[in-house]
Amino acid sequence: LWARLVVVVRTEKSTMNHLRTTTTNLAQSHLRQRPPSSQTSLTSALTRSKSTGTRGSRGHGWLKKYRDGLGGRHLQGRWHYRDVEELKAINEEVFGMNQLLIAKGDSEKVPTEAYLDLSVAGEEPRRVVIELAAAALPKTTENFRLLCQEKPGASSENGEEVVPFVGYASTNVYKIEKTVGLCLGDVVTNNGSGGRCHPALGTPTSPYSFRDEGHFISHTQPGIVSMMSPGVHRNDSRFLITTRDAPQLDGRFVAFGRVKDDGMDAVFDIFNGVFTKRGRPTVEIKVTGCGVL
């Protein structure tokens, strides 16, 4: 049996060597029949195919553009073509639309400010005041206001059924993303895996989420408050507060507010002072109180 196997292997090796020799001879004879220009192009093509990388795989000089800070559509982050000052000016115009509500006398009916009292490890809470773009994003800001006004243990009517519901009060900051900021607002599981919008904004077809209202505000600076939706048109209760410029969030999450200057001290103290393990805070950061102003 072993002798037969050795014979078969030797036969296959000789056959492969014969095929390899025949292929090489055919290629050489084909090159001799071609004109010099064609021989050069074909030889360079064969050589290029055997190299470790071609120009296409290298991305047409992406590394040089990356080092020079030129950016491009294939490079995101701070190398992308993005006029931050222009986007900041647009943000100011969006928040400036709240003056229309004040001029009409609707600022009391539609509050433009909300607050969160954050306590770290049971210490005295510190207040974070958030300015809401109520004129430009009425539905998104209404969801946030209603969740801030909801008290623990309260219930909300959803048609004929009375549904127990919990707002932002007593929820935790469940994650601290070093490239984004603070993540909070999970009113279901309190760990970031769930969330639901206020029942007043739910519909029979989508009782736990609502559609994206518009990406008018860009994440150009620390303090931008933005919804954290798991997908398109799936906004619930989860939101984040940025601690840096976050261009990767533009067009993905709906930003609807910004933290006022006094509250950013508390946000940065939590961001820089709380030790995390894989983004999860090692101490409890609780929303002890919330509401509208």
Secondary structure, DSSP 4 states (H G I P E B T S, - for coil): -HHHHHHHHHHHHHHHHHHHHHHHHHHHHHHHHS-HHHHHHHHHHHHHHTSS--HHHHTTTHHHHHHHT---TT--GGGS---HHHHHHHHHHHHHTHHHHHHHT-TTTS--EEEEEEEETT---EEEEEEE-TTT-HHHHHHHHHHHHPPTT-EEEETTEEEE---STT-BEEEEETTTEEEE--SSSSSSS-----TTT--SS-SS-B------S---STTEEEE--SSTT-B-S-EEEESS--GGGTTTS-EEEEE-HHHHHHHHHHHHHS-EETTEESS-EEEEEEEE-
